[in-house]
Amino acid sequence: MQITIPDNLVVSELTAQITNAVLNSLDERLRLMNKLVELPPYPNKSEVKKVLGIGDDKLTHWINLGLKTQQWSKLDIRIERSELQRFLKENFEF
């Protein structure tokens, strides 16, 4: 049994799905960049995770990808807000 579907139906459905995916990605990116403004200039890792709504695994992954941290004391690791903005822009911008 063979089913024939007109191309215009497939194209319009595919276009709608791609548009939706792009808009969702842009919305997530905008939400993340807006939340960066809420951070203090030198937040610690806990503040970054709380404000951005990410977990320890994701932050560790970003650090492994090249996000620079600053060690202010033995247990106080901080991330400069502008460094976080730079990292996200370079690694996740469309």
The first five atom37 places (N, CA, C, CB, O) and aatype in JSON, in Angstrom:
{
  "aatype": [12, 5, 9, 16, 9, 14, 3, 2, 10, 19, 19, 15, 6, 10, 16, 0, 5, 9, 16, 2, 0, 19, 10, 2, 15, 10, 3, 6, 1, 10, 1, 10, 12, 2, 11, 10, 19, 6, 10, 14, 14, 18, 14, 2, 11, 15, 6, 19, 11, 11, 19, 10, 7, 9, 7, 3, 3, 11, 10, 16, 8, 17, 9, 2, 10, 7, 10, 11, 16, 5, 5, 17, 15, 11, 10, 3, 9, 1, 9, 6, 1, 15, 6, 10, 5, 1, 13, 10, 11, 6, 2, 13, 6, 13],
  "atom_mask": [
    [1, 1, 1, 1, 1],
    [1, 1, 1, 1, 1],
    [1, 1, 1, 1, 1],
    [1, 1, 1, 1, 1],
    [1, 1, 1, 1, 1],
    [1, 1, 1, 1, 1],
    [1, 1, 1, 1, 1],
    [1, 1, 1, 1, 1],
    [1, 1, 1, 1, 1],
    [1, 1, 1, 1, 1],
    [1, 1, 1, 1, 1],
    [1, 1, 1, 1, 1],
    [1, 1, 1, 1, 1],
    [1, 1, 1, 1, 1],
    [1, 1, 1, 1, 1],
    [1, 1, 1, 1, 1],
    [1, 1, 1, 1, 1],
    [1, 1, 1, 1, 1],
    [1, 1, 1, 1, 1],
    [1, 1, 1, 1, 1],
    [1, 1, 1, 1, 1],
    [1, 1, 1, 1, 1],
    [1, 1, 1, 1, 1],
    [1, 1, 1, 1, 1],
    [1, 1, 1, 1, 1],
    [1, 1, 1, 1, 1],
    [1, 1, 1, 1, 1],
    [1, 1, 1, 1, 1],
    [1, 1, 1, 1, 1],
    [1, 1, 1, 1, 1],
    [1, 1, 1, 1, 1],
    [1, 1, 1, 1, 1],
    [1, 1, 1, 1, 1],
    [1, 1, 1, 1, 1],
    [1, 1, 1, 1, 1],
    [1, 1, 1, 1, 1],
    [1, 1, 1, 1, 1],
    [1, 1, 1, 1, 1],
    [1, 1, 1, 1, 1],
    [1, 1, 1, 1, 1],
    [1, 1, 1, 1, 1],
    [1, 1, 1, 1, 1],
    [1, 1, 1, 1, 1],
    [1, 1, 1, 1, 1],
    [1, 1, 1, 1, 1],
    [1, 1, 1, 1, 1],
    [1, 1, 1, 1, 1],
    [1, 1, 1, 1, 1],
    [1, 1, 1, 1, 1],
    [1, 1, 1, 1, 1],
    [1, 1, 1, 1, 1],
    [1, 1, 1, 1, 1],
    [1, 1, 1, 0, 1],
    [1, 1, 1, 1, 1],
    [1, 1, 1, 0, 1],
    [1, 1, 1, 1, 1],
    [1, 1, 1, 1, 1],
    [1, 1, 1, 1, 1],
    [1, 1, 1, 1, 1],
    [1, 1, 1, 1, 1],
    [1, 1, 1, 1, 1],
    [1, 1, 1, 1, 1],
    [1, 1, 1, 1, 1],
    [1, 1, 1, 1, 1],
    [1, 1, 1, 1, 1],
    [1, 1, 1, 0, 1],
    [1, 1, 1, 1, 1],
    [1, 1, 1, 1, 1],
    [1, 1, 1, 1, 1],
    [1, 1, 1, 1, 1],
    [1, 1, 1, 1, 1],
    [1, 1, 1, 1, 1],
    [1, 1, 1, 1, 1],
    [1, 1, 1, 1, 1],
    [1, 1, 1, 1, 1],
    [1, 1, 1, 1, 1],
    [1, 1, 1, 1, 1],
    [1, 1, 1, 1, 1],
    [1, 1, 1, 1, 1],
    [1, 1, 1, 1, 1],
    [1, 1, 1, 1, 1],
    [1, 1, 1, 1, 1],
    [1, 1, 1, 1, 1],
    [1, 1, 1, 1, 1],
    [1, 1, 1, 1, 1],
    [1, 1, 1, 1, 1],
    [1, 1, 1, 1, 1],
    [1, 1, 1, 1, 1],
    [1, 1, 1, 1, 1],
    [1, 1, 1, 1, 1],
    [1, 1, 1, 1, 1],
    [1, 1, 1, 1, 1],
    [1, 1, 1, 1, 1],
    [1, 1, 1, 1, 1]
  ],
  "atom_positions": [
    [[0.84, -1.18, 0.0], [0.0, 0.0, 0.0], [0.88, 1.24, 0.0], [-0.95, 0.0, 1.21], [1.81, 1.35, 0.8]],
    [[0.6, 2.15, -0.86], [1.37, 3.38, -0.97], [0.46, 4.57, -0.7], [2.03, 3.5, -2.37], [-0.65, 4.66, -1.23]],
    [[0.96, 5.48, 0.14], [0.2, 6.68, 0.47], [0.92, 7.87, -0.14], [0.03, 6.85, 2.02], [2.14, 8.0, -0.01]],
    [[0.17, 8.72, -0.79], [0.75, 9.91, -1.41], [0.29, 11.13, -0.61], [0.32, 10.03, -2.91], [-0.9, 11.36, -0.4]],
    [[1.29, 11.9, -0.17], [1.0, 13.13, 0.57], [1.51, 14.29, -0.27], [1.67, 13.11, 2.0], [2.66, 14.29, -0.7]],
    [[0.67, 15.28, -0.49], [1.1, 16.44, -1.29], [2.27, 17.17, -0.61], [-0.08, 17.41, -1.5], [2.3, 17.33, 0.61]],
    [[3.21, 17.6, -1.42], [4.4, 18.3, -0.9], [4.04, 19.54, -0.09], [5.3, 18.7, -2.04], [4.68, 19.84, 0.92]],
    [[3.02, 20.27, -0.52], [2.69, 21.51, 0.17], [2.25, 21.25, 1.62], [1.6, 22.26, -0.58], [2.46, 22.11, 2.48]],
    [[1.64, 20.11, 1.9], [1.26, 19.77, 3.28], [2.5, 19.49, 4.13], [0.32, 18.56, 3.3], [2.59, 19.93, 5.27]],
    [[3.44, 18.76, 3.56], [4.67, 18.42, 4.28], [5.5, 19.68, 4.52], [5.49, 17.37, 3.5], [6.01, 19.89, 5.62]],
    [[5.63, 20.51, 3.51], [6.43, 21.72, 3.61], [5.85, 22.67, 4.66], [6.52, 22.43, 2.26], [6.6, 23.22, 5.47]],
    [[4.55, 22.87, 4.65], [3.96, 23.8, 5.61], [4.09, 23.27, 7.04], [2.49, 24.06, 5.27], [4.36, 24.05, 7.96]],
    [[3.89, 21.98, 7.24], [4.04, 21.4, 8.58], [5.49, 21.47, 9.04], [3.53, 19.94, 8.6], [5.76, 21.81, 10.19]],
    [[6.42, 21.14, 8.17], [7.84, 21.19, 8.51], [8.28, 22.62, 8.8], [8.69, 20.6, 7.36], [9.04, 22.85, 9.74]],
    [[7.81, 23.57, 8.02], [8.13, 24.98, 8.25], [7.62, 25.43, 9.61], [7.54, 25.85, 7.14], [8.32, 26.15, 10.33]],
    [[6.42, 25.03, 9.96], [5.85, 25.41, 11.25], [6.67, 24.82, 12.4], [4.39, 24.95, 11.35], [6.91, 25.5, 13.4]],
    [[7.09, 23.58, 12.27], [7.87, 22.94, 13.33], [9.25, 23.58, 13.48], [8.03, 21.44, 13.03], [9.71, 23.8, 14.6]],
    [[9.9, 23.89, 12.37], [11.21, 24.54, 12.42], [11.09, 25.94, 13.02], [11.84, 24.61, 11.01], [11.91, 26.33, 13.86]],
    [[10.08, 26.68, 12.6], [9.86, 28.02, 13.14], [9.63, 27.97, 14.64], [8.67, 28.69, 12.45], [10.17, 28.78, 15.39]],
    [[8.84, 27.02, 15.08], [8.55, 26.86, 16.5], [9.82, 26.53, 17.28], [7.51, 25.77, 16.71], [10.04, 27.08, 18.37]],
    [[10.65, 25.65, 16.75], [11.9, 25.27, 17.42], [12.85, 26.47, 17.53], [12.59, 24.12, 16.67], [13.47, 26.67, 18.57]],
    [[12.96, 27.25, 16.47], [13.83, 28.43, 16.48], [13.32, 29.46, 17.47], [13.92, 29.05, 15.07], [14.11, 30.03, 18.24]],
    [[12.03, 29.71, 17.48], [11.46, 30.69, 18.41], [11.65, 30.25, 19.86], [9.98, 30.9, 18.11], [11.93, 31.08, 20.72]],
    [[11.49, 28.96, 20.13], [11.71, 28.46, 21.49], [13.16, 28.63, 21.91], [11.31, 26.99, 21.58], [13.44, 28.99, 23.05]],
    [[14.09, 28.36, 21.0], [15.51, 28.53, 21.3], [15.85, 30.0, 21.56], [16.38, 27.99, 20.15], [16.59, 30.31, 22.49]],
    [[15.31, 30.88, 20.75], [15.55, 32.31, 20.94], [14.95, 32.8, 22.26], [14.97, 33.11, 19.78], [15.55, 33.63, 22.95]],
    [[13.79, 32.3, 22.6], [13.14, 32.67, 23.86], [13.99, 32.22, 25.05], [11.73, 32.06, 23.94], [14.16, 32.97, 26.01]],
    [[14.52, 31.01, 24.99], [15.37, 30.5, 26.07], [16.65, 31.32, 26.18], [15.71, 29.01, 25.83], [17.1, 31.63, 27.28]],
    [[17.23, 31.67, 25.06], [18.46, 32.48, 25.05], [18.19, 33.87, 25.65], [19.01, 32.63, 23.61], [18.99, 34.36, 26.45]],
    [[17.09, 34.49, 25.27], [16.74, 35.8, 25.8], [16.49, 35.74, 27.3], [15.51, 36.36, 25.07], [16.91, 36.62, 28.04]],
    [[15.79, 34.7, 27.74], [15.53, 34.53, 29.17], [16.83, 34.4, 29.95], [14.64, 33.29, 29.4], [16.98, 35.0, 31.01]],
    [[17.76, 33.62, 29.42], [19.05, 33.43, 30.08], [19.84, 34.73, 30.14], [19.86, 32.36, 29.35], [20.42, 35.05, 31.18]],
    [[19.88, 35.47, 29.04], [20.63, 36.73, 29.02], [20.0, 37.77, 29.95], [20.71, 37.28, 27.59], [20.71, 38.55, 30.57]],
    [[18.68, 37.79, 30.06], [18.01, 38.71, 30.97], [18.32, 38.36, 32.42], [16.5, 38.7, 30.74], [18.46, 39.25, 33.26]],
    [[18.41, 37.08, 32.72], [18.72, 36.66, 34.09], [20.15, 37.02, 34.47], [18.5, 35.15, 34.24], [20.43, 37.24, 35.65]],
    [[21.06, 37.09, 33.5], [22.45, 37.45, 33.8], [22.53, 38.83, 34.44], [23.29, 37.42, 32.53], [23.42, 39.08, 35.26]],
    [[21.62, 39.72, 34.08], [21.62, 41.08, 34.62], [21.35, 41.05, 36.13], [20.56, 41.94, 33.9], [21.8, 41.94, 36.85]],
    [[20.62, 40.04, 36.61], [20.29, 39.93, 38.03], [21.49, 39.53, 38.89], [19.18, 38.92, 38.21], [21.47, 39.7, 40.11]],
    [[22.53, 39.02, 38.26], [23.7, 38.56, 39.01], [24.55, 39.74, 39.5], [24.55, 37.63, 38.16], [24.62, 40.77, 38.83]],
    [[25.18, 39.58, 40.67], [26.15, 40.6, 41.09], [27.38, 40.54, 40.17], [26.57, 40.38, 42.58], [27.51, 39.58, 39.41]],
    [[28.27, 41.53, 40.22], [29.43, 41.55, 39.32], [30.33, 40.32, 39.45], [30.24, 42.79, 39.59], [30.91, 39.88, 38.45]],
    [[30.47, 39.76, 40.64], [31.31, 38.58, 40.86], [30.55, 37.53, 41.68], [32.63, 38.98, 41.57], [30.86, 37.33, 42.85]],
    [[29.55, 36.87, 41.09], [28.78, 35.9, 41.85], [29.57, 34.62, 42.11], [27.49, 35.57, 41.11], [30.47, 34.26, 41.35]],
    [[29.23, 33.95, 43.21], [29.83, 32.64, 43.44], [29.04, 31.6, 42.64], [29.86, 32.28, 44.97], [28.02, 31.92, 42.03]],
    [[29.52, 30.38, 42.64], [28.89, 29.34, 41.84], [27.44, 29.1, 42.25], [29.68, 28.04, 41.96], [26.58, 28.87, 41.39]],
    [[27.16, 29.16, 43.54], [25.79, 28.93, 44.02], [24.84, 30.01, 43.51], [25.76, 28.9, 45.55], [23.71, 29.71, 43.12]],
    [[25.29, 31.25, 43.51], [24.45, 32.35, 43.01], [24.18, 32.19, 41.51], [25.13, 33.71, 43.28], [23.06, 32.42, 41.06]],
    [[25.2, 31.79, 40.76], [25.03, 31.59, 39.32], [23.99, 30.5, 39.07], [26.38, 31.21, 38.65], [23.08, 30.67, 38.25]],
    [[24.12, 29.38, 39.78], [23.18, 28.27, 39.59], [21.76, 28.68, 39.97], [23.61, 27.06, 40.42], [20.81, 28.33, 39.27]],
    [[21.61, 29.4, 41.06], [20.28, 29.8, 41.53], [19.61, 30.76, 40.55], [20.38, 30.44, 42.92], [18.46, 30.55, 40.17]],
    [[20.32, 31.81, 40.15], [19.72, 32.83, 39.28], [19.42, 32.28, 37.89], [20.65, 34.04, 39.17], [18.38, 32.57, 37.32]],
    [[20.34, 31.48, 37.35], [20.13, 30.95, 36.0], [19.27, 29.7, 35.98], [21.46, 30.66, 35.36], [18.84, 29.26, 34.91]],
    [[19.01, 29.12, 37.14], [18.18, 27.92, 37.21], [18.85, 26.71, 36.6], [0.0, 0.0, 0.0], [18.21, 25.89, 35.94]],
    [[20.16, 26.59, 36.83], [20.91, 25.44, 36.3], [21.45, 24.63, 37.47], [22.06, 25.91, 35.36], [21.48, 25.1, 38.61]],
    [[21.88, 23.43, 37.18], [22.44, 22.56, 38.21], [23.95, 22.57, 38.2], [0.0, 0.0, 0.0], [24.59, 23.22, 37.37]],
    [[24.51, 21.84, 39.14], [25.95, 21.76, 39.28], [26.6, 21.12, 38.06], [26.32, 20.99, 40.53], [27.67, 21.53, 37.62]],
    [[25.93, 20.1, 37.5], [26.49, 19.41, 36.33], [26.63, 20.36, 35.13], [25.6, 18.22, 35.94], [27.65, 20.34, 34.44]],
    [[25.61, 21.17, 34.89], [25.67, 22.1, 33.76], [26.76, 23.15, 33.97], [24.31, 22.8, 33.55], [27.5, 23.46, 33.04]],
    [[26.87, 23.7, 35.19], [27.9, 24.7, 35.45], [29.29, 24.09, 35.32], [27.71, 25.31, 36.86], [30.19, 24.71, 34.77]],
    [[29.46, 22.89, 35.83], [30.74, 22.19, 35.69], [31.06, 21.95, 34.21], [30.72, 20.84, 36.45], [32.21, 22.08, 33.79]],
    [[30.05, 21.6, 33.43], [30.24, 21.4, 31.99], [30.69, 22.7, 31.32], [28.94, 20.89, 31.34], [31.59, 22.68, 30.49]],
    [[30.06, 23.82, 31.69], [30.46, 25.11, 31.13], [31.9, 25.44, 31.5], [29.52, 26.22, 31.61], [32.64, 25.96, 30.67]],
    [[32.29, 25.15, 32.73], [33.67, 25.4, 33.16], [34.62, 24.54, 32.36], [33.83, 25.12, 34.69], [35.69, 25.0, 31.96]],
    [[34.25, 23.29, 32.12], [35.08, 22.4, 31.3], [35.16, 22.87, 29.86], [34.52, 20.98, 31.35], [36.15, 22.61, 29.17]],
    [[34.13, 23.57, 29.39], [34.14, 24.12, 28.02], [34.96, 25.4, 27.91], [32.72, 24.39, 27.56], [35.22, 25.88, 26.8]],
    [[35.37, 25.98, 29.06], [36.22, 27.16, 29.0], [35.75, 28.36, 29.78], [0.0, 0.0, 0.0], [36.39, 29.41, 29.72]],
    [[34.64, 28.25, 30.51], [34.2, 29.36, 31.36], [35.24, 29.58, 32.45], [32.79, 29.07, 31.98], [35.56, 28.67, 33.21]],
    [[35.77, 30.8, 32.51], [36.84, 31.11, 33.46], [36.27, 31.43, 34.83], [37.7, 32.28, 32.95], [35.28, 32.15, 34.95]],
    [[36.92, 30.88, 35.85], [36.51, 31.14, 37.23], [37.65, 31.84, 37.96], [36.13, 29.81, 37.96], [38.79, 31.85, 37.5]],
    [[37.31, 32.42, 39.09], [38.31, 33.09, 39.94], [38.22, 32.47, 41.33], [38.08, 34.64, 40.0], [37.14, 32.37, 41.91]],
    [[39.35, 32.07, 41.86], [39.37, 31.5, 43.2], [39.77, 32.6, 44.18], [40.35, 30.28, 43.29], [40.94, 32.98, 44.25]],
    [[38.8, 33.1, 44.93], [39.03, 34.2, 45.87], [39.58, 33.69, 47.18], [37.73, 34.96, 46.11], [40.32, 34.41, 47.86]],
    [[39.25, 32.48, 47.55], [39.81, 31.84, 48.74], [39.7, 30.33, 48.52], [39.06, 32.29, 50.06], [39.28, 29.88, 47.45]],
    [[40.07, 29.57, 49.52], [40.09, 28.12, 49.37], [38.74, 27.55, 48.93], [40.52, 27.48, 50.66], [38.68, 26.65, 48.1]],
    [[37.66, 28.08, 49.49], [36.33, 27.57, 49.17], [35.45, 28.55, 48.4], [35.63, 27.19, 50.44], [34.29, 28.24, 48.11]],
    [[35.98, 29.7, 48.07], [35.18, 30.74, 47.41], [35.59, 30.88, 45.95], [35.32, 32.09, 48.14], [36.57, 31.55, 45.63]],
    [[34.83, 30.22, 45.07], [35.09, 30.29, 43.63], [34.02, 31.18, 43.01], [35.09, 28.85, 42.97], [32.82, 30.96, 43.2]],
    [[34.46, 32.18, 42.29], [33.54, 33.16, 41.7], [33.71, 33.22, 40.19], [33.76, 34.55, 42.32], [34.73, 32.82, 39.64]],
    [[32.68, 33.74, 39.55], [32.67, 33.88, 38.09], [32.29, 35.32, 37.78], [31.68, 32.86, 37.41], [31.23, 35.8, 38.19]],
    [[33.14, 36.0, 37.07], [32.84, 37.39, 36.71], [31.64, 37.41, 35.77], [34.08, 38.07, 36.03], [31.58, 36.66, 34.79]],
    [[30.67, 38.28, 36.06], [29.44, 38.35, 35.26], [29.75, 38.59, 33.79], [28.53, 39.46, 35.79], [29.15, 37.95, 32.92]],
    [[30.67, 39.48, 33.49], [31.0, 39.76, 32.09], [31.64, 38.55, 31.41], [31.93, 40.98, 31.99], [31.47, 38.35, 30.21]],
    [[32.38, 37.75, 32.17], [32.97, 36.52, 31.63], [31.88, 35.52, 31.3], [33.98, 35.91, 32.64], [31.94, 34.83, 30.28]],
    [[30.88, 35.42, 32.16], [29.76, 34.52, 31.91], [28.98, 34.96, 30.67], [28.82, 34.47, 33.15], [28.57, 34.13, 29.87]],
    [[28.78, 36.27, 30.52], [28.1, 36.8, 29.34], [28.91, 36.49, 28.08], [27.88, 38.32, 29.47], [28.35, 36.06, 27.07]],
    [[30.21, 36.7, 28.14], [31.09, 36.4, 27.0], [31.02, 34.93, 26.64], [32.54, 36.8, 27.31], [30.87, 34.57, 25.47]],
    [[31.12, 34.07, 27.64], [31.11, 32.62, 27.41], [29.81, 32.18, 26.74], [31.3, 31.87, 28.73], [29.83, 31.45, 25.75]],
    [[28.68, 32.63, 27.27], [27.4, 32.22, 26.7], [27.23, 32.76, 25.29], [26.25, 32.7, 27.59], [26.68, 32.08, 24.42]],
    [[27.68, 33.98, 25.06], [27.57, 34.57, 23.72], [28.42, 33.79, 22.71], [28.0, 36.05, 23.74], [27.96, 33.51, 21.61]],
    [[29.63, 33.45, 23.09], [30.53, 32.74, 22.17], [30.1, 31.29, 21.93], [31.94, 32.76, 22.72], [30.29, 30.77, 20.83]],
    [[29.54, 30.66, 22.93], [29.26, 29.23, 22.82], [27.83, 28.88, 22.46], [29.6, 28.57, 24.1], [27.57, 27.78, 21.96]],
    [[26.9, 29.79, 22.7], [25.5, 29.43, 22.49], [24.73, 30.41, 21.62], [24.83, 29.3, 23.79], [23.52, 30.3, 21.5]],
    [[25.42, 31.38, 21.03], [24.72, 32.35, 20.19], [24.47, 31.75, 18.82], [25.52, 33.67, 20.07], [25.28, 30.98, 18.31]],
    [[23.34, 32.11, 18.23], [22.98, 31.62, 16.89], [23.69, 32.43, 15.85], [21.46, 31.69, 16.67], [23.53, 32.18, 14.65]]
  ]
}
